[in-house]
Amino acid sequence: MKISACIITFNEQKNISRAINSVRWADEILVVDSESTDRTREIASELGAKVIVQKWLGFGAQKQFAVEKASNDWILSLDADEEISTKLQEEILFLKSSGPSADAYRISRLAIYMNRPIRHCGWYPDWQIRLFNRNKGRWKDFIIHESVQMQPNSSVKKLRGDILHYTVESLAHHSRMTTERYAPLAAQQMFENGRKTSILKIVTAGPTAFIRTYFLKLGFLDGFPGFCISYFAAYNATLKHMLLWELQNSQHLKSE
């Protein structure tokens, strides 16, 4: 079982060393960079990764591009702001030596937010297929919240170790990412899926998201970071519905 660790990057010089060092045991480390303007590519090359430059295609398409350029059929997909935990590394190395017993493996992702592991807020365990045989699965071409789709009748098992996700650098960064990436991309995806919003949904989306994240999903157990996550969940929910409202009304004006 030979594994290609695939990492997509854009201006990740602060994170790329941690990600690559956590998969140094892989048979291949492939970094697909979307034209970074910092030292991401140089650092990756210095650490022994194979680097390919590819203009940004979107999250799902960019990750699938990396899958197709990999030398091995078994793919371990990792984001630049993630790393493989020691326990997960041990599990994967066991699979490498003994052989896989499934076509894909779901792995839990543990976010580190404000220097604290977040185990509530709906953020954990956040199971995702990250280790898979590319002959049996591929990344879905979604704008946001991309995921691996396996062929019918594929066998999927779970591993016990975590992927550690160093999610945002600061509260200001979280705010900026919500405004510039998460909400706009979510609104665009909703629009393309034919979703509609209304003034009522815009008004209620934020409070509903806060209550769900902070109370129903026990965000209060994560202390002040849990409150901040719940606040940004509310902000994101409100903003994406506002942006969806703008998109659907722009379409309506064009059709008149």
N, C-alpha and C positions, 0 to 999 in steps of 0.2 A: 504494500500500500504506500504509494508515493504521494506526497501532498504538496500542492502549490498554495502558499499563503498569498492572497491577493488583497492589496490595499489601494484604495483610491485616495488621491490627495489634491489639495489646492492650498498653498500657503500654510503648510503644516510644520514649519521648521521647529516649532516648540514641542510638537508631539511625536514626530515621526520616529525619532530614536527609540522612544519607549515602546512603540508599537512593533518596530522591527526586532528589537532585542528580545521581545517576548515570543517571537517565532523563529529564532535563529536555528532551531532544530528542524525546521521544515526543509523539504528537498529543494524547494524553490521559493524565493520571495520576489513577488512581482508587484511593482508600484506603478500604477497608471496615474499620471499627473496631468491635471487640466490646466497647463500653462501657468504654473506658479511663478510669482515674481520675487520670491524670497529664496532661501537656500535649501528648500525641501528636496529637490532632485539631487543636489550635490551631497547632502547628508545621507540620503538613501543609497546612493552609489557607493559612498565611502564605507557604508555598513554591509556592502555585498549584495544589495538588492538589484535586480534587473529593472530598469526604469524605461517606461514608454510614455511619450507625451501624446495625449489625445485631447483635442478640444472637447469641452464639456458637452455631454449628451443628455444629461439628466441622471438622477441617482440610479434608477434601475438599469437604464441603458449603459451607463458608464461601468457599473459593476459587471454587467453581462459581457461587455467588451473585454474586461480583464479576464473573466472566465474563459473566453474563447482564445485569448492570447497565451494562456497558461500552458505549461509543458506537460502537466499531469492531469489525469481525470478527476482526482480527488481535490476538491477546492476547500480551503479554509478562508472565509471572507472576513476581513477585519477592517474597521474604520480607523483612520489615522489617530483619533483621540481615544482609542481603546487599547487594551493589552490583555493577553491571555494570562489567567491566574496560574499559580504553581500547580494547584490541584487539577485544573483543566489540562494543563500541559502533560501531567502524568497520565491522565486518562487517554489523551490522544496518542501519546507515545506507546501506550499499551495496545491500542488499536493498530498502530503501525506495525508492531511486532507480531501481534496475534492474528491480524486480519479483521476487516470490518464485519459486523453482524447485521448491518442495515444499509440501506441506500443513502440515508441522510441522518443527521443528528441535530436535535434541538438543544440549544445552549442558553442558559439563563444569563441575563445581563444585569450587572449590579452597578448602578450609577453612583459616582462620587461627586457630591454637590456641596459646595461650601466646605470642603475638606471632610465631609461626613458621608458614609454609605447610606443610601436611601432605600429602605426596605418597605415603605408604604407608598401612599399617594398614587397607587396604581402603576408605579414604576418598576416594581419587582414582583415576580422573577422575569417578566418580559421575555418569555421564551421565543427564540428565533432559530430558524434553520441557518446555520453558518458553516457547517461541515457537511459536504454532500458530493455525490458522484455526479459530475456534469452531464453524464449520459442519461441520467434519470431526472434531472431538474434544471431550472434556469431562473434567473431573476425576472420578475414581472416588470414590465416597462411602465412603472408608476412615477409620477412627478415627485411624490413624497410618500413616506411610509412604505418604501419598497420592501419586497419580501421574495423569498425563493418559493417557486411553485414546483412541486414534484409531480411526476407522471402518475396516472392512476395505478393503484396496486403497488406503489413503491413502499418499502418498509422504512419507517422513521422511528428512531428511538431517542431517548434523552440522556444527556451526560450530566454529571453532578456538579462539576466545577463551573465557575463563573467567567464570563468576559467582564473585565472591569472597564467602565465607561466614564472617562473624565469629561463630563458633559459640557459645562460652560466655565469660563475663567472667572466671572464675577457677575454681580447682579446687573451691572450695566451691559455686560455682554449678553446676558439672558434676555434683557429687554430689547437689545438691538437685533438679536437673532429672531425673536418673536415678530418684531416689526418688519424686518427685511427678508426673512426666509420662511419661518413656520406658517404664519398666518397667510401671506400671499400665495404660497405654494398650495396650502390646504384649500384656499378659496378657489384657485384655478382647477385643482383636482375635482372639487365638488361641482364646479361649473361644467367641466367636461363630462362628468357623470350624470348630468341632467338634474342635479339637486337645485332646489329653490329655497329662498329664505324670505322673511317678512319682517316688518317692524317689530312684531311681537317676539319673534325668534331672536332678533338683535338685542332687544331689551332683556330677555330672560336667559340668554346663553351664558353670560358671564356669571351671574349669581348661581345658576344651576351647576356650572363647572366647578365653582369654588366649593359649594356644599358637597358635591360628589367627591372631590379630591381631598378636602381637608377633614370632612366628617365621615362620609360613607367608606372612603378608602383609607381612613385612619392616618391622614397626613399629619395630624396633631402629634402623633407619636414620634415624628421625626423632628420635633422642636421647631425652632425658628426657620431652618431650611424648609421644613414641611409647609410652613405658612407662606414662604416666598414662592415655592413651587405652585401652591394652590392659587396664589394671587396671579401668577403669570398664566396659569391654566385658564383663569377667568378672562384675563386680558386677551389671550390668544383666541378664545371662543368668541368673544365679542367682536374682535377685529376681523376675524375670518368671515363672519356673517356680514359685517359691514362691507367688506371687499367683494363678497359674493353678490350683495345687493347692487353694488356699483356695476359689476360685470353683467348681471342680468338686465339691468336698466339700460346699459350701453347697447346691449344686443337689441333690446326693444326699440330704442331710438333709431338704430340702423335699419330695422325692418319696416319702419314707417315711411 
